[in-house]
Amino acid sequence: MHKFNYFCSVVLVFTLSLMIVILSSNLVLRVSAIYTFHFNDSQVMNQIPYSVNGSQMAGDITAYLSSFNGKKFQVYEDNGIYKDPIFQDQEQQAMRKVKNILNIELAAGLLCLALSLAIYIYLWKSGFKKALLNRYRVSAAITLLLLIGQGVFWSVKSLRLWAYGFFIGVDLGENSTLEIILGDPFYKTYILFASILGAALLSVLTYVNYHLTKPARIFY
């Protein structure tokens, strides 16, 4: 039983770290605030030949990425009584692949969450509190390293291009609207928000873990 509990505690170290990094990365890309911030900060909406404001674009992007239906991604520009589509087939294809990746990533993050929660409750009820405290410290260090590594990875242009080619691989062509609004420097906003959310989740879990596993005191 002791060996099994030790094995579970080691698994928890990695599932907890992956859960924090994956979910923080995934969730920020489904929140309109990150896109609104990027559009306002970079002013990229002024570089496209369409009368669409940043709030509308941000809302339509997150509505698409957060939905689970099969509708194609599209944003429309009001043109009198007509609504003109903005994005072309290649751009819709790229966004469909992004959405599929985010959904797979979300499923992986939720699996890590379920495993972490199940293992933590089991070890806590088994009186493995000291080990939980020690393992959590290791997991927190790994989480910080992963968040830093994530930021470094997306900061390197050659790695961003490789990731796009490997996971998306859609040639958007010259002067693509999607590339203008979500290309460089969008990665900076993504790194900022993902890092903040990841650190916030880590802080909350650190507080909860400490109060659940702190040793009992005799003198106060």
C-alpha positions in Angstrom: 0.0 0.0 0.0 2.8 2.4 0.8 4.4 1.8 -2.6 1.0 2.5 -4.3 0.6 5.7 -2.3 4.1 6.8 -3.3 3.3 6.1 -6.9 0.1 8.1 -6.7 1.9 11.0 -5.1 4.4 11.1 -8.0 1.7 11.0 -10.6 0.0 13.9 -8.8 3.1 16.0 -9.2 2.8 15.9 -13.0 -1.0 15.8 -13.4 -1.3 18.9 -11.2 1.4 20.8 -13.1 -0.1 19.9 -16.4 -3.6 20.8 -15.3 -2.6 24.3 -14.3 -0.6 25.0 -17.4 -3.0 23.4 -19.9 -6.2 24.9 -18.4 -4.7 28.4 -18.0 -3.5 28.4 -21.5 -6.8 27.0 -22.9 -9.2 29.2 -21.0 -7.5 32.6 -21.8 -8.0 31.9 -25.5 -11.7 31.5 -24.9 -12.2 34.8 -23.1 -13.0 37.9 -25.2 -11.0 40.2 -22.8 -7.7 38.9 -24.2 -8.6 39.7 -27.7 -10.1 43.1 -26.8 -6.9 44.0 -24.9 -4.8 42.9 -27.9 -6.9 44.8 -30.4 -6.8 48.0 -28.3 -3.1 47.7 -27.5 -1.8 46.8 -31.0 -4.4 48.8 -33.0 -4.4 46.0 -35.6 -8.1 46.5 -36.4 -7.1 49.8 -38.1 -5.0 47.7 -40.6 -7.9 45.8 -42.0 -10.2 47.2 -44.7 -13.4 46.4 -42.8 -15.7 48.5 -40.5 -15.6 46.1 -37.6 -14.6 47.2 -34.1 -12.5 45.2 -31.7 -15.3 44.3 -29.3 -17.3 42.7 -32.1 -14.3 40.8 -33.5 -13.3 39.6 -30.0 -16.9 38.5 -29.2 -17.3 36.6 -32.5 -13.9 34.9 -32.1 -14.5 33.7 -28.5 -18.1 32.7 -29.4 -16.8 30.4 -32.1 -13.9 28.9 -30.1 -16.2 28.3 -27.1 -19.0 26.6 -29.1 -19.3 22.9 -29.8 -21.3 23.2 -33.0 -20.1 22.6 -36.5 -20.7 26.1 -37.8 -17.9 27.7 -39.8 -16.1 30.7 -38.3 -17.2 34.0 -39.8 -17.5 37.7 -38.8 -19.7 40.0 -40.8 -19.4 43.6 -41.7 -22.6 45.7 -41.8 -23.1 47.1 -45.3 -26.5 48.8 -45.3 -29.1 46.1 -45.3 -26.4 43.5 -46.1 -23.9 41.7 -44.0 -20.6 41.0 -45.9 -18.4 38.1 -44.7 -14.9 39.0 -43.8 -12.9 35.7 -43.6 -12.0 33.5 -46.6 -12.1 29.7 -46.8 -8.4 29.3 -45.8 -8.9 31.4 -42.7 -12.0 29.4 -41.7 -10.0 26.2 -42.1 -7.2 27.5 -39.9 -9.7 28.6 -37.2 -11.4 25.2 -37.4 -8.0 23.5 -36.7 -7.3 25.9 -33.8 -10.7 25.1 -32.3 -10.1 21.4 -32.6 -6.8 21.7 -30.9 -8.3 23.8 -28.1 -11.0 21.2 -27.6 -8.5 18.4 -27.4 -6.3 20.4 -25.0 -9.3 21.2 -22.9 -10.2 17.5 -22.6 -6.6 16.7 -21.6 -6.7 19.5 -19.0 -10.0 18.3 -17.5 -8.6 14.7 -17.4 -5.5 16.0 -15.5 -7.9 17.9 -13.2 -10.0 14.8 -12.5 -6.9 12.6 -11.8 -5.4 15.2 -9.6 -8.6 15.6 -7.6 -9.1 11.9 -7.2 -5.5 11.2 -6.2 -5.4 14.2 -3.8 -8.6 13.2 -2.0 -7.4 9.5 -1.8 -4.0 10.5 -0.3 -5.5 13.1 2.0 -8.0 10.6 3.4 -5.2 8.0 3.7 -3.3 10.3 6.1 -0.6 11.1 3.5 -0.6 14.8 4.3 3.1 15.3 4.8 3.8 13.7 1.5 1.1 15.8 -0.1 2.8 19.0 1.2 6.2 17.9 -0.1 5.0 16.7 -3.4 3.0 19.9 -3.9 6.2 21.9 -3.5 7.8 19.9 -6.3 4.7 20.3 -8.5 4.6 24.1 -7.9 8.3 24.3 -9.0 7.6 22.3 -12.1 4.5 24.4 -12.9 6.6 27.6 -12.7 9.2 26.1 -15.0 6.5 25.1 -17.5 4.9 28.6 -17.4 8.3 30.1 -18.0 9.1 27.6 -20.7 5.8 28.3 -22.4 6.6 32.0 -22.5 10.1 31.4 -23.9 8.8 29.0 -26.5 6.2 31.5 -27.9 8.6 34.4 -27.8 10.9 32.7 -30.4 9.6 33.4 -33.9 11.1 30.3 -35.4 9.3 28.2 -32.9 6.0 30.0 -33.4 6.3 29.4 -37.2 7.2 25.7 -36.6 4.2 25.2 -34.3 1.9 26.8 -36.8 3.2 24.7 -39.6 3.0 21.5 -37.6 -0.4 22.0 -35.9 -2.3 24.2 -38.4 -0.3 24.2 -41.7 -2.8 26.3 -43.6 -1.3 28.8 -46.1 -3.3 32.0 -45.4 -1.8 33.9 -48.3 -0.7 37.5 -48.4 -2.5 40.2 -46.5 -4.7 37.7 -44.7 -7.1 39.4 -42.3 -6.7 36.6 -39.8 -2.9 36.8 -39.9 -3.1 40.6 -39.4 -5.3 40.5 -36.3 -4.0 37.4 -34.7 -0.4 37.2 -35.9 2.4 39.0 -34.3 2.3 40.5 -31.7 -0.7 38.6 -30.4 1.6 36.0 -28.8 2.7 38.7 -26.3 -0.8 39.2 -25.0 -1.4 35.4 -24.9 1.8 34.9 -22.8 0.9 37.7 -20.4 -2.7 36.5 -19.8 -1.8 32.7 -19.6 1.1 33.4 -17.2 -1.1 35.6 -15.0 -3.9 33.0 -14.9 -1.5 30.2 -14.3 0.1 32.0 -11.4 -3.3 32.8 -10.0 -4.4 29.2 -10.1 -1.1 28.1 -8.6 -1.5 30.6 -5.8 -5.1 29.5 -5.0 -4.1 25.8 -4.9 -1.0 26.6 -2.8 -3.3 28.3 -0.2 -5.8 25.4 -0.2 -3.1 22.7 0.0 -1.3 24.5 2.9 -4.5 24.6 5.0 -5.3 21.0 4.2 -1.9 19.6 4.9 -0.3 21.9 7.5 0.9 20.0 10.6 -1.2 20.2 13.7 0.2 22.7 16.3 0.4 22.0 20.0 1.3 25.5 21.1 -0.1 28.7 19.5 
